């Protein structure tokens, strides 16, 4: 099972014998997490921040599950009431709560795919675990949360930001093998 959490979408797939057995996709990814953070800052502090600032907050103090040591970060933006620059301090716990809805949507989709996976392959997933890729895989403790929610071990790809592109390049180098594989599977 592979979960690719990109900027705009999250793709969940179970792959076996070189083919996709079941897959699903949702329009929730890193950008939705950033939007949730910006909405929270606006609602709670009447402070406008940009997309880059929201992403910086996510990277520096964001987490999907409780951290051993919670963190804080100074955030600068424009006060919506006075119209002047303003600085606030946010905590990792607060940002985790702000991102709870999009994270929950991803978890629900993962569970949906697991529920619709053939039993033989579900047993393999329990043994081999789930792999996370994409920039969203770098969100602190997302692997821990996913493992706790599913009861399945979760690993993060070695280079989650680039591994999908690298794998696609390797697949394109072997188009003859892929073409043979797909022509064989169509016969059945």
Backbone as JSON Lines, residues from 0, in Angstrom:
{"i":0,"aa":"X","n":[0.85,-1.18,0.0],"ca":[0.0,0.0,0.0],"c":[0.89,1.23,0.0]}
{"i":1,"aa":"X","n":[0.56,2.17,-0.87],"ca":[1.31,3.41,-0.99],"c":[0.34,4.58,-0.86]}
{"i":2,"aa":"X","n":[0.74,5.57,-0.07],"ca":[-0.04,6.8,0.08],"c":[0.87,7.95,-0.34]}
{"i":3,"aa":"X","n":[0.46,8.66,-1.38],"ca":[1.22,9.79,-1.91],"c":[0.47,11.07,-1.56]}
{"i":4,"aa":"X","n":[1.02,11.82,-0.61],"ca":[0.37,13.06,-0.18],"c":[1.1,14.22,-0.85]}
{"i":5,"aa":"X","n":[0.51,14.7,-1.92],"ca":[1.11,15.79,-2.68],"c":[0.56,17.13,-2.25]}
{"i":6,"aa":"X","n":[0.83,18.14,-3.07],"ca":[0.35,19.48,-2.76],"c":[-1.16,19.61,-2.9]}
{"i":7,"aa":"X","n":[-1.7,19.05,-3.99],"ca":[-3.12,19.21,-4.26],"c":[-3.97,17.98,-4.01]}
{"i":8,"aa":"X","n":[-3.37,16.81,-4.06],"ca":[-4.15,15.58,-3.89],"c":[-3.4,14.57,-3.03]}
{"i":9,"aa":"X","n":[-4.18,13.62,-2.52],"ca":[-3.62,12.46,-1.85],"c":[-4.1,11.25,-2.63]}
{"i":10,"aa":"X","n":[-3.17,10.41,-3.04],"ca":[-3.5,9.19,-3.77],"c":[-3.16,8.0,-2.89]}
{"i":11,"aa":"X","n":[-4.12,7.07,-2.81],"ca":[-3.95,5.88,-1.99],"c":[-4.11,4.68,-2.93]}
{"i":12,"aa":"X","n":[-3.15,3.75,-2.91],"ca":[-3.23,2.6,-3.82],"c":[-2.65,1.35,-3.17]}
{"i":13,"aa":"X","n":[-3.27,0.23,-3.54],"ca":[-2.73,-1.07,-3.18],"c":[-2.22,-1.66,-4.48]}
{"i":14,"aa":"X","n":[-0.94,-2.02,-4.49],"ca":[-0.28,-2.51,-5.7],"c":[0.14,-3.95,-5.46]}
{"i":15,"aa":"X","n":[-0.12,-4.8,-6.45],"ca":[0.29,-6.2,-6.35],"c":[0.63,-6.72,-7.74]}
{"i":16,"aa":"X","n":[1.7,-7.48,-7.81],"ca":[2.14,-8.08,-9.07],"c":[2.24,-7.07,-10.21]}
{"i":17,"aa":"X","n":[2.76,-5.89,-9.9],"ca":[2.99,-4.87,-10.92],"c":[1.77,-4.11,-11.36]}
{"i":18,"aa":"X","n":[0.62,-4.3,-10.7],"ca":[-0.58,-3.59,-11.09],"c":[-1.32,-3.01,-9.89]}
{"i":19,"aa":"X","n":[-2.2,-2.07,-10.17],"ca":[-2.99,-1.44,-9.11],"c":[-4.23,-2.3,-8.88]}
{"i":20,"aa":"X","n":[-4.39,-2.77,-7.65],"ca":[-5.55,-3.58,-7.29],"c":[-6.72,-2.68,-6.95]}
{"i":21,"aa":"X","n":[-6.48,-1.69,-6.12],"ca":[-7.51,-0.72,-5.74],"c":[-6.81,0.61,-5.48]}
{"i":22,"aa":"X","n":[-7.46,1.69,-5.86],"ca":[-6.88,3.0,-5.61],"c":[-7.99,4.02,-5.42]}
{"i":23,"aa":"X","n":[-7.63,5.11,-4.81],"ca":[-8.57,6.2,-4.63],"c":[-7.76,7.48,-4.52]}
{"i":24,"aa":"X","n":[-8.4,8.59,-4.76],"ca":[-7.73,9.87,-4.74],"c":[-8.67,10.9,-4.14]}
{"i":25,"aa":"X","n":[-8.12,11.84,-3.42],"ca":[-8.95,12.93,-2.92],"c":[-8.19,14.24,-3.05]}
{"i":26,"aa":"X","n":[-8.95,15.3,-3.21],"ca":[-8.35,16.62,-3.42],"c":[-7.99,17.28,-2.09]}
{"i":27,"aa":"X","n":[-7.24,16.55,-1.29],"ca":[-6.74,17.07,-0.03],"c":[-5.26,16.74,0.02]}
{"i":28,"aa":"X","n":[-4.45,17.75,0.19],"ca":[-3.0,17.56,0.26],"c":[-2.39,18.69,1.07]}
{"i":29,"aa":"X","n":[-1.15,18.95,0.83],"ca":[-0.43,19.99,1.56],"c":[-1.06,21.36,1.46]}
{"i":30,"aa":"X","n":[-1.62,21.69,0.3],"ca":[-2.24,23.02,0.13],"c":[-3.46,23.19,1.05]}
{"i":31,"aa":"X","n":[-4.24,22.13,1.22],"ca":[-5.41,22.19,2.11],"c":[-4.97,22.34,3.56]}
{"i":32,"aa":"X","n":[-3.86,21.72,3.92],"ca":[-3.32,21.88,5.27],"c":[-2.91,23.34,5.48]}
{"i":33,"aa":"X","n":[-2.25,23.93,4.47],"ca":[-1.86,25.34,4.55],"c":[-3.08,26.25,4.68]}
{"i":34,"aa":"X","n":[-4.11,25.97,3.88],"ca":[-5.34,26.77,3.94],"c":[-5.99,26.68,5.32]}
{"i":35,"aa":"X","n":[-5.99,25.49,5.9],"ca":[-6.58,25.31,7.23],"c":[-5.82,26.13,8.27]}
{"i":36,"aa":"X","n":[-4.5,26.18,8.14],"ca":[-3.69,26.97,9.07],"c":[-4.01,28.45,8.9]}
{"i":37,"aa":"X","n":[-4.05,28.93,7.66],"ca":[-4.33,30.35,7.4],"c":[-5.71,30.74,7.93]}
{"i":38,"aa":"X","n":[-6.71,29.86,7.73],"ca":[-8.07,30.14,8.24],"c":[-8.06,30.23,9.76]}
{"i":39,"aa":"X","n":[-7.34,29.33,10.4],"ca":[-7.27,29.33,11.86],"c":[-6.65,30.63,12.38]}
{"i":40,"aa":"X","n":[-5.54,31.04,11.79],"ca":[-4.85,32.26,12.21],"c":[-5.77,33.47,12.01]}
{"i":41,"aa":"X","n":[-6.48,33.47,10.9],"ca":[-7.4,34.58,10.6],"c":[-8.55,34.61,11.61]}
{"i":42,"aa":"X","n":[-9.13,33.45,11.89],"ca":[-10.29,33.37,12.79],"c":[-9.9,33.66,14.24]}
{"i":43,"aa":"X","n":[-8.8,33.08,14.7],"ca":[-8.42,33.19,16.11],"c":[-7.71,34.49,16.46]}
{"i":44,"aa":"X","n":[-6.94,35.03,15.51],"ca":[-6.1,36.18,15.82],"c":[-6.39,37.41,14.95]}
{"i":45,"aa":"X","n":[-7.35,37.31,14.04],"ca":[-7.63,38.4,13.1],"c":[-6.35,38.85,12.4]}
{"i":46,"aa":"X","n":[-5.57,37.86,12.0],"ca":[-4.29,38.12,11.36],"c":[-4.28,37.47,9.99]}
{"i":47,"aa":"X","n":[-3.97,38.25,8.97],"ca":[-3.88,37.74,7.61],"c":[-2.44,37.28,7.37]}
{"i":48,"aa":"X","n":[-2.32,36.03,6.88],"ca":[-1.0,35.53,6.5],"c":[-1.11,34.98,5.08]}
{"i":49,"aa":"X","n":[0.01,34.91,4.4],"ca":[0.03,34.4,3.05],"c":[0.24,32.89,3.02]}
{"i":50,"aa":"X","n":[0.16,32.34,1.81],"ca":[0.33,30.9,1.61],"c":[1.71,30.44,2.07]}
{"i":51,"aa":"X","n":[2.73,31.23,1.76],"ca":[4.1,30.86,2.14],"c":[4.26,30.8,3.65]}
{"i":52,"aa":"X","n":[3.66,31.76,4.34],"ca":[3.75,31.78,5.81],"c":[3.03,30.58,6.4]}
{"i":53,"aa":"X","n":[1.85,30.25,5.85],"ca":[1.1,29.08,6.33],"c":[1.91,27.81,6.13]}
{"i":54,"aa":"X","n":[2.57,27.69,4.98],"ca":[3.4,26.51,4.73],"c":[4.6,26.48,5.68]}
{"i":55,"aa":"X","n":[5.18,27.63,5.93],"ca":[6.31,27.71,6.86],"c":[5.9,27.26,8.26]}
{"i":56,"aa":"X","n":[4.71,27.67,8.68],"ca":[4.19,27.25,9.99],"c":[4.04,25.73,10.02]}
{"i":57,"aa":"X","n":[3.47,25.17,8.95],"ca":[3.27,23.72,8.87],"c":[4.61,22.99,8.96]}
{"i":58,"aa":"X","n":[5.6,23.48,8.24],"ca":[6.9,22.83,8.22],"c":[7.62,22.96,9.56]}
{"i":59,"aa":"X","n":[7.56,24.14,10.17],"ca":[8.34,24.38,11.38],"c":[7.71,23.82,12.65]}
{"i":60,"aa":"X","n":[6.38,23.88,12.78],"ca":[5.76,23.4,14.03],"c":[4.58,22.46,13.81]}
{"i":61,"aa":"X","n":[4.24,22.18,12.56],"ca":[3.09,21.32,12.28],"c":[3.35,19.88,12.64]}
{"i":62,"aa":"X","n":[2.3,19.2,13.1],"ca":[2.4,17.77,13.37],"c":[1.0,17.16,13.28]}
{"i":63,"aa":"X","n":[0.95,15.87,13.0],"ca":[-0.33,15.17,12.9],"c":[-0.7,14.49,14.21]}
{"i":64,"aa":"X","n":[0.29,14.31,15.08],"ca":[0.07,13.62,16.35],"c":[0.89,14.32,17.42]}
{"i":65,"aa":"X","n":[0.48,14.15,18.65],"ca":[1.15,14.81,19.78],"c":[2.67,14.61,19.75]}
{"i":66,"aa":"X","n":[3.38,15.71,19.95],"ca":[4.84,15.67,19.97],"c":[5.34,15.45,21.4]}
{"i":67,"aa":"X","n":[6.49,14.85,21.5],"ca":[7.1,14.66,22.82],"c":[7.34,16.01,23.48]}
{"i":68,"aa":"X","n":[7.84,16.96,22.72],"ca":[8.04,18.32,23.19],"c":[7.33,19.25,22.21]}
{"i":69,"aa":"X","n":[6.27,19.88,22.67],"ca":[5.52,20.8,21.8],"c":[6.39,22.02,21.5]}
{"i":70,"aa":"X","n":[6.15,22.62,20.33],"ca":[6.96,23.74,19.88],"c":[6.11,24.99,19.74]}
{"i":71,"aa":"X","n":[6.75,26.15,19.68],"ca":[6.07,27.41,19.42],"c":[6.81,28.15,18.31]}
{"i":72,"aa":"X","n":[6.08,29.05,17.65],"ca":[6.66,29.81,16.55],"c":[6.05,31.21,16.52]}
{"i":73,"aa":"X","n":[6.9,32.21,16.31],"ca":[6.41,33.58,16.09],"c":[5.93,33.69,14.65]}
{"i":74,"aa":"X","n":[4.75,34.26,14.47],"ca":[4.17,34.42,13.15],"c":[3.87,35.89,12.93]}
{"i":75,"aa":"X","n":[4.29,36.38,11.77],"ca":[4.07,37.79,11.43],"c":[3.06,37.87,10.3]}
{"i":76,"aa":"X","n":[2.18,38.84,10.41],"ca":[1.17,39.05,9.37],"c":[0.58,40.43,9.5]}
{"i":77,"aa":"X","n":[-0.56,40.63,8.84],"ca":[-1.24,41.93,8.88],"c":[-2.49,41.83,9.72]}
{"i":78,"aa":"X","n":[-2.58,42.68,10.73],"ca":[-3.75,42.72,11.6],"c":[-4.94,43.17,10.77]}
{"i":79,"aa":"X","n":[-6.0,42.4,10.77],"ca":[-7.17,42.71,9.93],"c":[-7.94,43.93,10.46]}
{"i":80,"aa":"X","n":[-7.82,44.24,11.73],"ca":[-8.56,45.36,12.31],"c":[-7.79,46.66,12.13]}
{"i":81,"aa":"X","n":[-6.52,46.68,12.56],"ca":[-5.72,47.9,12.49],"c":[-5.06,48.08,11.12]}
{"i":82,"aa":"X","n":[-4.91,46.98,10.38],"ca":[-4.25,47.06,9.08],"c":[-2.74,47.17,9.17]}
{"i":83,"aa":"X","n":[-2.2,47.0,10.37],"ca":[-0.76,47.14,10.59],"c":[-0.12,45.77,10.8]}
{"i":84,"aa":"X","n":[1.19,45.69,10.6],"ca":[1.88,44.42,10.88],"c":[1.74,44.04,12.35]}
{"i":85,"aa":"X","n":[1.68,42.74,12.59],"ca":[1.49,42.24,13.95],"c":[2.19,40.89,14.07]}
{"i":86,"aa":"X","n":[2.68,40.57,15.25],"ca":[3.34,39.3,15.52],"c":[2.57,38.56,16.61]}
{"i":87,"aa":"X","n":[2.35,37.26,16.39],"ca":[1.69,36.41,17.38],"c":[2.58,35.18,17.59]}
{"i":88,"aa":"X","n":[2.25,34.39,18.59],"ca":[2.95,33.13,18.84],"c":[1.93,32.01,18.77]}
{"i":89,"aa":"X","n":[2.25,30.97,17.97],"ca":[1.36,29.81,17.86],"c":[2.12,28.57,18.34]}
{"i":90,"aa":"X","n":[1.36,27.58,18.79],"ca":[1.98,26.34,19.27],"c":[1.73,25.21,18.29]}
{"i":91,"aa":"X","n":[2.54,24.18,18.37],"ca":[2.37,23.02,17.51],"c":[1.03,22.34,17.79]}
{"i":92,"aa":"X","n":[0.59,22.35,19.04],"ca":[-0.7,21.75,19.4],"c":[-1.85,22.49,18.71]}
{"i":93,"aa":"X","n":[-1.77,23.81,18.71],"ca":[-2.79,24.64,18.07],"c":[-2.84,24.4,16.56]}
{"i":94,"aa":"X","n":[-1.69,24.3,15.94],"ca":[-1.62,24.07,14.5],"c":[-2.11,22.67,14.16]}
{"i":95,"aa":"X","n":[-1.82,21.69,15.01],"ca":[-2.32,20.32,14.81],"c":[-3.85,20.33,14.81]}
{"i":96,"aa":"X","n":[-4.45,21.05,15.73],"ca":[-5.91,21.15,15.79],"c":[-6.46,21.85,14.55]}
{"i":97,"aa":"X","n":[-5.73,22.85,14.06],"ca":[-6.17,23.57,12.86],"c":[-6.18,22.65,11.63]}
{"i":98,"aa":"X","n":[-5.24,21.71,11.58],"ca":[-5.13,20.8,10.43],"c":[-5.94,19.52,10.6]}
{"i":99,"aa":"X","n":[-6.67,19.39,11.7],"ca":[-7.36,18.14,12.03],"c":[-8.34,17.7,10.94]}
{"i":100,"aa":"X","n":[-9.09,18.61,10.36],"ca":[-10.1,18.21,9.37],"c":[-9.49,17.61,8.11]}
{"i":101,"aa":"X","n":[-8.54,18.29,7.45],"ca":[-7.96,17.66,6.26],"c":[-7.21,16.36,6.57]}
{"i":102,"aa":"X","n":[-6.56,16.29,7.72],"ca":[-5.87,15.06,8.1],"c":[-6.89,13.94,8.29]}
{"i":103,"aa":"X","n":[-8.01,14.26,8.91],"ca":[-9.07,13.28,9.12],"c":[-9.62,12.77,7.79]}
{"i":104,"aa":"X","n":[-9.75,13.64,6.8],"ca":[-10.23,13.24,5.47],"c":[-9.26,12.24,4.82]}
{"i":105,"aa":"X","n":[-7.97,12.47,4.98],"ca":[-6.98,11.54,4.44],"c":[-7.09,10.19,5.14]}
{"i":106,"aa":"X","n":[-7.19,10.21,6.47],"ca":[-7.31,8.97,7.23],"c":[-8.55,8.18,6.82]}
{"i":107,"aa":"X","n":[-9.66,8.87,6.62],"ca":[-10.9,8.19,6.2],"c":[-10.73,7.51,4.85]}
{"i":108,"aa":"X","n":[-10.04,8.16,3.93],"ca":[-9.85,7.58,2.6],"c":[-8.93,6.37,2.65]}
{"i":109,"aa":"X","n":[-7.9,6.43,3.5],"ca":[-7.0,5.29,3.67],"c":[-7.79,4.1,4.22]}
{"i":110,"aa":"X","n":[-8.62,4.36,5.22],"ca":[-9.43,3.28,5.81],"c":[-10.4,2.71,4.77]}
{"i":111,"aa":"X","n":[-10.97,3.57,3.94],"ca":[-11.88,3.11,2.89],"c":[-11.17,2.14,1.96]}
{"i":112,"aa":"X","n":[-9.97,2.51,1.51],"ca":[-9.22,1.64,0.6],"c":[-8.87,0.32,1.29]}
{"i":113,"aa":"X","n":[-8.48,0.39,2.56],"ca":[-8.17,-0.84,3.3],"c":[-9.4,-1.74,3.42]}
{"i":114,"aa":"X","n":[-10.55,-1.15,3.66],"ca":[-11.79,-1.93,3.8],"c":[-12.18,-2.63,2.5]}
{"i":115,"aa":"X","n":[-11.78,-2.06,1.37],"ca":[-12.13,-2.62,0.06],"c":[-10.99,-3.41,-0.59]}
{"i":116,"aa":"X","n":[-9.95,-3.64,0.17],"ca":[-8.82,-4.43,-0.32],"c":[-9.13,-5.92,-0.13]}
{"i":117,"aa":"X","n":[-8.86,-6.75,-1.15],"ca":[-9.08,-8.19,-0.99],"c":[-8.35,-8.72,0.25]}
{"i":118,"aa":"X","n":[-8.98,-9.66,0.98],"ca":[-8.41,-10.16,2.25],"c":[-6.98,-10.66,2.14]}
{"i":119,"aa":"X","n":[-6.63,-11.36,1.06],"ca":[-5.27,-11.88,0.93],"c":[-4.25,-10.74,0.89]}
{"i":120,"aa":"X","n":[-4.61,-9.69,0.18],"ca":[-3.7,-8.55,0.08],"c":[-3.68,-7.74,1.37]}
{"i":121,"aa":"X","n":[-4.81,-7.68,2.07],"ca":[-4.86,-6.98,3.35],"c":[-3.88,-7.63,4.32]}
{"i":122,"aa":"X","n":[-3.81,-8.95,4.28],"ca":[-2.86,-9.67,5.14],"c":[-1.42,-9.3,4.78]}
{"i":123,"aa":"X","n":[-1.15,-9.17,3.48],"ca":[0.19,-8.75,3.04],"c":[0.51,-7.34,3.52]}
{"i":124,"aa":"X","n":[-0.48,-6.45,3.48],"ca":[-0.27,-5.07,3.91],"c":[0.08,-5.03,5.4]}
{"i":125,"aa":"X","n":[-0.62,-5.86,6.18],"ca":[-0.31,-5.91,7.62],"c":[1.14,-6.35,7.82]}
{"i":126,"aa":"X","n":[1.6,-7.29,7.0],"ca":[2.98,-7.78,7.12],"c":[4.02,-6.82,6.57]}
{"i":127,"aa":"X","n":[3.72,-6.19,5.45],"ca":[4.7,-5.32,4.79],"c":[4.57,-3.85,5.16]}
{"i":128,"aa":"X","n":[3.41,-3.46,5.62],"ca":[3.18,-2.09,6.03],"c":[2.73,-1.17,4.91]}
{"i":129,"aa":"X","n":[2.57,0.07,5.26],"ca":[2.13,1.13,4.35],"c":[3.32,2.05,4.11]}
{"i":130,"aa":"X","n":[3.46,2.52,2.87],"ca":[4.54,3.45,2.52],"c":[3.96,4.82,2.24]}
{"i":131,"aa":"X","n":[4.56,5.85,2.84],"ca":[4.17,7.24,2.61],"c":[5.17,7.91,1.67]}
{"i":132,"aa":"X","n":[4.64,8.65,0.7],"ca":[5.48,9.44,-0.2],"c":[4.89,10.84,-0.33]}
{"i":133,"aa":"X","n":[5.58,11.71,-1.03],"ca":[5.09,13.06,-1.24],"c":[5.49,13.97,-0.09]}
{"i":134,"aa":"X","n":[5.34,15.25,-0.32],"ca":[5.71,16.23,0.7],"c":[4.94,16.07,2.0]}
{"i":135,"aa":"X","n":[3.69,15.64,1.91],"ca":[2.87,15.44,3.11],"c":[3.42,14.36,4.03]}
{"i":136,"aa":"X","n":[4.22,13.46,3.48],"ca":[4.84,12.41,4.3],"c":[5.81,13.01,5.31]}
{"i":137,"aa":"X","n":[6.26,14.25,5.05],"ca":[7.21,14.91,5.93],"c":[6.55,15.59,7.13]}
{"i":138,"aa":"X","n":[5.22,15.63,7.15],"ca":[4.52,16.22,8.3],"c":[4.83,15.37,9.53]}
{"i":139,"aa":"X","n":[5.37,16.0,10.55],"ca":[5.77,15.29,11.77],"c":[4.66,14.39,12.29]}
{"i":140,"aa":"X","n":[5.04,13.17,12.63],"ca":[4.18,12.19,13.29],"c":[2.95,11.75,12.48]}
{"i":141,"aa":"X","n":[2.92,12.07,11.18],"ca":[1.8,11.56,10.37],"c":[1.88,10.04,10.28]}
{"i":142,"aa":"X","n":[3.09,9.52,10.18],"ca":[3.25,8.06,10.13],"c":[2.78,7.42,11.43]}
{"i":143,"aa":"X","n":[3.05,8.05,12.56],"ca":[2.61,7.53,13.85],"c":[1.09,7.52,13.94]}
{"i":144,"aa":"X","n":[0.46,8.62,13.56],"ca":[-1.0,8.71,13.59],"c":[-1.63,7.66,12.69]}
{"i":145,"aa":"X","n":[-1.11,7.53,11.49],"ca":[-1.64,6.56,10.52],"c":[-1.5,5.13,11.06]}
{"i":146,"aa":"X","n":[-0.38,4.84,11.66],"ca":[-0.16,3.51,12.23],"c":[-1.12,3.24,13.38]}
{"i":147,"aa":"X","n":[-1.32,4.23,14.24],"ca":[-2.25,4.06,15.36],"c":[-3.69,3.88,14.88]}
{"i":148,"aa":"X","n":[-4.08,4.62,13.83],"ca":[-5.44,4.55,13.32],"c":[-5.74,3.26,12.57]}
{"i":149,"aa":"X","n":[-4.72,2.68,11.93],"ca":[-4.95,1.49,11.11],"c":[-4.44,0.21,11.76]}
{"i":150,"aa":"X","n":[-3.53,0.33,12.71],"ca":[-2.92,-0.85,13.31],"c":[-1.88,-1.5,12.41]}
{"i":151,"aa":"X","n":[-1.43,-0.76,11.4],"ca":[-0.47,-1.27,10.42],"c":[0.81,-0.45,10.5]}
{"i":152,"aa":"X","n":[1.99,-1.09,10.42],"ca":[3.23,-0.32,10.42],"c":[3.3,0.62,9.21]}
{"i":153,"aa":"X","n":[3.84,1.8,9.43],"ca":[3.94,2.81,8.37],"c":[5.39,3.25,8.24]}
{"i":154,"aa":"X","n":[5.87,3.31,7.0],"ca":[7.23,3.76,6.71],"c":[7.18,4.96,5.77]}
{"i":155,"aa":"X","n":[8.16,5.82,5.9],"ca":[8.27,6.97,5.0],"c":[9.35,6.66,3.98]}
{"i":156,"aa":"X","n":[9.06,6.93,2.71],"ca":[10.02,6.68,1.63],"c":[11.31,7.43,1.9]}
{"i":157,"aa":"X","n":[12.4,6.9,1.37],"ca":[13.72,7.48,1.61],"c":[13.79,8.95,1.18]}
{"i":158,"aa":"X","n":[13.25,9.28,0.04],"ca":[13.24,10.66,-0.45],"c":[11.81,10.97,-0.87]}
{"i":159,"aa":"X","n":[10.91,11.24,0.09],"ca":[9.49,11.35,-0.22],"c":[9.14,12.43,-1.24]}
{"i":160,"aa":"X","n":[9.91,13.49,-1.3],"ca":[9.61,14.56,-2.26],"c":[9.91,14.17,-3.7]}
{"i":161,"aa":"X","n":[10.9,13.33,-3.91],"ca":[11.34,13.0,-5.26],"c":[11.07,11.57,-5.7]}
{"i":162,"aa":"X","n":[10.74,10.68,-4.79],"ca":[10.69,9.25,-5.14],"c":[9.65,8.92,-6.21]}
{"i":163,"aa":"X","n":[8.53,9.63,-6.23],"ca":[7.51,9.35,-7.26],"c":[8.07,9.7,-8.64]}
{"i":164,"aa":"X","n":[8.72,10.86,-8.74],"ca":[9.3,11.27,-10.02],"c":[10.42,10.33,-10.44]}
{"i":165,"aa":"X","n":[11.25,9.92,-9.48],"ca":[12.35,9.0,-9.79],"c":[11.78,7.66,-10.25]}
{"i":166,"aa":"X","n":[10.77,7.16,-9.56],"ca":[10.14,5.89,-9.93],"c":[9.48,5.96,-11.3]}
{"i":167,"aa":"X","n":[8.86,7.08,-11.61],"ca":[8.25,7.26,-12.93],"c":[9.32,7.23,-14.01]}
{"i":168,"aa":"X","n":[10.44,7.9,-13.75],"ca":[11.55,7.88,-14.71],"c":[12.07,6.48,-14.94]}
{"i":169,"aa":"X","n":[12.2,5.7,-13.86],"ca":[12.67,4.32,-14.0],"c":[11.66,3.48,-14.78]}
{"i":170,"aa":"X","n":[10.38,3.72,-14.55],"ca":[9.34,2.98,-15.27],"c":[9.4,3.32,-16.77]}
{"i":171,"aa":"X","n":[9.62,4.59,-17.08],"ca":[9.7,4.99,-18.49],"c":[10.91,4.38,-19.18]}
{"i":172,"aa":"X","n":[11.97,4.11,-18.41],"ca":[13.15,3.45,-18.97],"c":[12.86,1.98,-19.3]}
{"i":173,"aa":"X","n":[11.79,1.45,-18.76],"ca":[11.45,0.04,-18.96],"c":[10.07,-0.11,-19.6]}
{"i":174,"aa":"X","n":[9.75,0.75,-20.53],"ca":[8.43,0.71,-21.17],"c":[8.14,-0.62,-21.85]}
{"i":175,"aa":"X","n":[9.17,-1.26,-22.41],"ca":[8.96,-2.54,-23.07],"c":[8.46,-3.59,-22.08]}
{"i":176,"aa":"X","n":[9.0,-3.6,-20.88],"ca":[8.57,-4.56,-19.85],"c":[7.15,-4.22,-19.39]}
{"i":177,"aa":"X","n":[6.88,-2.94,-19.21],"ca":[5.53,-2.53,-18.79],"c":[4.51,-2.87,-19.85]}
{"i":178,"aa":"X","n":[4.85,-2.65,-21.11],"ca":[3.91,-2.95,-22.19],"c":[3.6,-4.45,-22.22]}
{"i":179,"aa":"X","n":[4.62,-5.28,-22.04],"ca":[4.39,-6.73,-21.99],"c":[3.49,-7.1,-20.82]}
{"i":180,"aa":"X","n":[3.73,-6.5,-19.66],"ca":[2.94,-6.79,-18.48],"c":[1.47,-6.42,-18.69]}
{"i":181,"aa":"X","n":[1.23,-5.23,-19.23],"ca":[-0.15,-4.79,-19.4],"c":[-0.86,-5.55,-20.51]}
{"i":182,"aa":"X","n":[-0.15,-5.97,-21.52],"ca":[-0.8,-6.78,-22.57],"c":[-1.16,-8.16,-22.01]}
{"i":183,"aa":"X","n":[-0.35,-8.71,-21.09],"ca":[-0.66,-9.99,-20.44],"c":[-1.88,-9.87,-19.56]}
{"i":184,"aa":"X","n":[-2.0,-8.77,-18.82],"ca":[-3.12,-8.63,-17.88],"c":[-4.43,-8.4,-18.61]}
{"i":185,"aa":"X","n":[-4.41,-7.87,-19.8],"ca":[-5.63,-7.61,-20.56],"c":[-6.23,-8.88,-21.12]}
{"i":186,"aa":"X","n":[-5.44,-9.95,-21.24],"ca":[-5.94,-11.2,-21.78],"c":[-6.95,-11.87,-20.84]}
{"i":187,"aa":"X","n":[-6.86,-11.54,-19.57],"ca":[-7.71,-12.2,-18.57],"c":[-8.92,-11.44,-18.26]}
